[in-house]
Amino acid sequence: VAALQDEKNSLMSENEVMNDRLEQLDDSLDDPNTMVAKKYFHAQLQLEQLQEENFRLEAAKDDYRVHCEDLEKQLIELQHRNDELTSLAEESR
């Protein structure tokens, strides 16, 4: 029982130390003048910019996909028209 109480006391003190460290880190993020906070906000800004860029690129990709599908349809129509004209040219000969 004594060993378990010692272990419990040790874990409780370690838990307090960890909670204190967590509070210090939270406080450092709240203070915009600390280096950690500056890096955090810079990383957040970069993340937002990259998300916007990703959204823009996804939209452009979708536009190009639609355009490519239209061009493929036109190609098939032109190939059919070319086949028809070739066949008419052969008949004319």
Secondary structure, 3 states (H helix, E strand, C coil): CHHHHHHHHHHHHHHHHHHHHHHHHHHHHHCCCCHHHHHHHHHHHHHHHHHHHHHHHHHHHHHHHHHHHHHHHHHHHHHHHHHHHHHHHHHHC
